[in-house]
Amino acid sequence: MEIGERTRRRLPPDVFDLPVEKMREGYYTDAYFNHARATLLEDGRRPRVVLQVFQKREAFLGGMDEALAILRLCSHDWDGLTVHALYDGDPVSPYETVMTIEGDYTAFAHLETLYLGVLARRTLITTNVVRVLEAANGKPIIFMPARHDHHRVQTGDGYAAHVAGRIVGASVGVTTDEQASWWGGKGVGTVPHALISAYGGNTVLAATKFAEWAPDDLNVTVLVDFENDSVATALEVARALGPRLWGVRLDTSETMVDRSLTDELGDFKPTGVNERLVRKVRDALDADGFERVKIVVSGGFDAEKIREFEARGVPVDSYGVGSSLIRGSNDFTGDIVLTDGRPSAKAGRRFRPNERLELVD
């Protein structure tokens, strides 16, 4: 990976489609910041401050381009501010300064809630996806949290996942066009349970009709657990679709046991998508001449479970990961460390210079 090349480009501010006037008015801001700014303006006081932003974990930075867009478009005097910042995708250490803002505090006091929140959310996603990709040993993943969160977070979350893929050098597919919009991608997806249900529970029929509709450049991947008999269904689908089938997806509920395992219970956890099930599907496909058909797994996967699968050499080609990628925290803090050239009097607040920061034009 060419880290320098990757980290030295920023998305232009207009990409983010910000509600500029509402942000500038403090509509999304914690009230105490608005009150503080109003107090200073009423008193005619315009302190010149240096504010540093940091968080407390080993992480991979996300949301910086968006945070800078907020400052650039929604502050009351961008030209009067001096901002230094790291880049999306940069690795960051606990308490490392990721951005400094210097200037008249009343010009940007109303934006702290916004840029801290953006950095927190996007860094969480980027870091979580990096951990999963690292666990997957370079295998592609499908970023699948869209159904687990509000639709308005899709755009930036999808881009954060994309940044994680560039960090690791692995493929990350997202499931909605909105998630892919900032880099001009498209959402990807498999034949879902809903389509199989719409064809009366007939997976082969649903897969055939889907393949007839699908454009040539779409990798046709079919869920094969609808009848809870993944081995048999995978073979039926492979025989019906032939070379049009790219892969099968195993998504057995964590409360169910696939029929192919009912004679093997006793020495392993049989529920959900487990090692024994994946190997049985792989062996059956290979024995029938379908070695090229990929296996995608999903349902309850996180970095730990993927790491276990990889350590045991489970024959998975791609992982679908959902809610675990949006869980956790990467909270950011903004501290004023200098006011009119004087260090902050509050104990523990000291300026932490970072030579990696670059001036934002």
N, C-alpha and C positions, 0 to 999 in steps of 0.2 A: 504494500500500500504506500502511495506517495502522500504521507500525512500532510506535508507542507502544501502541496497542491490542493488537497482536499479541504484544508482548513482556511484557505486564503480567499475564499469567495463568499460573499454575503448575498442573500436574497434581497431584491429591491423592496422598499417599503410598501409599494402599492400592491404587492402580491397578497398582503394579509387582509385587505379589504376591511380596515378598521373603522369602527364608528367614531370617527375623529372628533366630531363636535361633542358628543356625549362624554367621551374620555377627557377631553379638554375641560369640560364643565365639572368634572369630578363625579359623574353619575355612577361610575363603577368603583369608586374609591371609598375606602374606610373613612367614616365621617371625621375621625380625629385628624386625619391628614388635611382634609378640607378646612376644618376649624383652625388648625395651626396656621395654614396659609392665610386664611382670612384675618387672623389676629395680626400676623406680621404685616400684611398690606395695610390694615387699619392704622397700625402704629408707624407706618412709613419705614419699616425696617426691612432691609433686603440683605441678609447675611450671605456672604460668599462662603460656601462650604465645599468640602471634599467628602463625598459619600462613597463607601466601598461596599460591594455586594459579595457575599460568600455563602457557602453551605458547609455541612459538617460530615460529609461522607466521601469515600472513594467513589467517583462517579464519572460519567461522560456527559458533557455539557449539551443541553438542548434548549432551544427557545431564544438564543441570544439574538439572532436576526430579527425575531418578532419583538423582543424587548427594545432593541434599538429603533425599530420602526415606530414603536409607541413614543419613545423619547423624541424622535425626529419630527413626527407629525403632530404630536399632542402637547408638547411643552409650549410654554409661552415665549421662549426665546432660544430655539435650538442653536442659532449662530453664536449665542453667548455662552454656550456650554462647551466644556472640554471633556470628551468621553474616551476612555480607553477600555478595550474589551477583548476577551478571548473569542474564539470562534465555535460555532456549533460543531460538535464532535470531538472537541478537545478533551483529553482526560484531565480531571481536576481532583485535587487532594482535599482532605478536610481543612476547612478554614482558609483555603486558598482564595485570594481575591480574583473574581472572574470579571469584574467591571468596576471602574471608578467613574464618578460623575462630579465634575467641578464646575461651580458657577453659582449664580443667584438662586438660592434655595426656593424662592417663591415661583421661579420659572418651571420647576418640575416636582414640587412637593406633592402635588395631587396625583402623581403617576406611580408612586412607590408600590401601592397595592397591585397595580397592573403588571409592572415588569417583574416583580417578585413572583407573582402567581404564574405568569407565563414560564419563567425559568424553572419554577418548581415542577410544574406539570410536565413540560417537555423533557427536562432532565430525567425525571422519573421514568418516562417511557423509553428514552434513548438508552439509559443505563440498563433497564430491565431487558430490552431486546438484545443489547450487546451480550448480557450474561447468558441468555438463551442461545444465541448464535455461537458463543464460545463453547457452550455445552454440547452443541450439535456438531462440532468439529467441521464447520464449513458447509454442512448440508443446508439447503434452503428451508426457510420456514414461511408459513402463512400467518400473517398478523390478523387475528380474528376477534378483537375485542369490541367491534362495532355494536353488537347486540347487547353488550354489557354496560353501556354508558350512553350519555346524551349525545344526540347526533351533532350538536354544535362543536364538540371536541374532536370530531373526526379529522378535520383538515390538518391541524397542527400535529395531532398524534400520529397520523400517517406519515407526515414528513419526518417526525422524530424517529420513527421506525426505519425509514429510508436512510436517514443519517447513520443509524446504527449499522445498517448493512454495509455502508461505505467504510465505516470504521473497521469492521471485521473482514471485509472483502467477501461477503456472502450475500446470496440473494434473499430478499425479503419481499414477498408478495402481499399486497393489501387487498381487502375484499370489497371496497367501495371506490367508485370513481372520485368521490370527494377526498378520501384519504390520499389519493395519488395526484391530486390536482396541482399541488405546488411544484411538482417536477414533471408534469405532463404525462403521467402514467395512466394506467387503467386498472380497475378492480378485477380480481381473478376469483374464480369459484368453481365448485364441483357440482355434480348433479345432487340436489338436496333431497332430504326426506320428503319435503312438501311435494315435489314433482312426482316422486314415486307414489305418494299417497293419491295424487291427482289421477294417476293411471292405475288405481285400484290395488296398489301395493305390488305391482309388477315391475320389479327393478329393471329387468331386461327390456321391457317395452319402453319404460321411461328413458332409459339410457339410449336406446335406439333412436327414439324421437329427438332427444337432445342432440345426439351426434348428427342427425340429419339437418337440424337447425344450425348448429354451431359453425362459425367461420373456420376456414382451414387452419388459421394460425392459433386456434384455441386448443390447448391441451385438455382433451376430454378426460375428466377424472370422475369416477362414479362411487358414491357411497354404497357399500355392499353389506351393511349390517341391518338393513330394514327388517328382514325376516329372522334376524338373530342367527344366521347360518352363514357366516362370512366366507368360509372356504367354498361352499357350494355356489353361493351367489357370485363370488369373484370369478369362478370358472365359467359360469353361465354367461356373465357379461363379457368376459374375454373372448369366448367362442362366438358370441353374437356380433361384437364390434370389430374383432380382428385388429388390423393395424391402426384403426381409428382410435382405439383405446390407449390413452397415455398412462393412466394409473387408476388404482382403486384406493378408496379411503376407508379406513377402519375407524369407527366412532362409537363402539359399543358402550352403552351406559355403564357407569361404575357400580351400578346396583344389579347388573345382569351378567349371566354366564353364557357365552356363545355356545351353540349346540355342538360345535365341533370339539368342545372340551369336556363334555359331560362324562366321557369314559375315562378321564384322566385326572379327576379331582383327588385332592388329598395332600399333595406335596408342594403346592404353590397357591398364590392368591389368584383365583380364576376369573374374578369379575373385571369388567372394563376391558380396555385395550392393554393386554399384557404380552410378555415376551413369547409365551407358548403359542398364543393365537397368531401373532405376527409370523412366527416361524412356520406354522402350519399353512397359512395362506401363501407364504413365499414358496414353500416346498411344493404345494399343489400347483401353483402357476408354473413353476419351473418344470415340473414333471409333465405338464401338458403342453410344453413348448412356448410358454409365454414369459420367458426370462426377461424380456425387455419391458414388461409392464411394471411400473413403479408402485411402491406402497407408501401411501400418506397416512399418518396416524394423527388422531386428535381426540380431545376429551380428557380433561384433567391433567394436561401436560404443563409442566413448568421446568425451570432449569434443572432442578434436582432429579426429576423423573427422566428427563432427556439425558442427563449425565449418566444415570444408571443404565439406560438402554445402550448408550454408546460404549460404556465400559464393558458391557456384556456382548457387544457385537450384534445386537438385534438388527435384522436386515430392513431398516427403515430408510426410505429415500428422502422424505420430507416430513416436517412436523407442523401441524396446525396448533397454534397456541392462542388462547383467548384471554380470559379474565385475569390470569396471573400477571399479564403484562401491564395492567393498569393498577395493580395493588402496591401498597408501600408508600414511601414518602421520600422526597428530596427537597426539604424546605430550605428556602433562601432567606437571608437576613440582609437588611440594608442599614449600615451604621454610619452616622456622620462622625468622622474622625478628626476633621479640622474645621473650625469656624473662624472666619476672618484671620486665617493663618495660625490660630491657636489650637493646640490639641484638645480633644474632647476631655472634659473633666470626669466623665463617668468611668468608674473603675472597669478595667478590662478592655476598653475601647482604644485600640492603637492602630496606627496605619500599618498595613501589611503590604508593602510594595511587591509587585510581581513583574519581573522583567519580560514575561511572555505577553503581557497586555500590549495591544496595538492601538494606536490612535484611530478613532473613527472619523472619517472625513465628513 
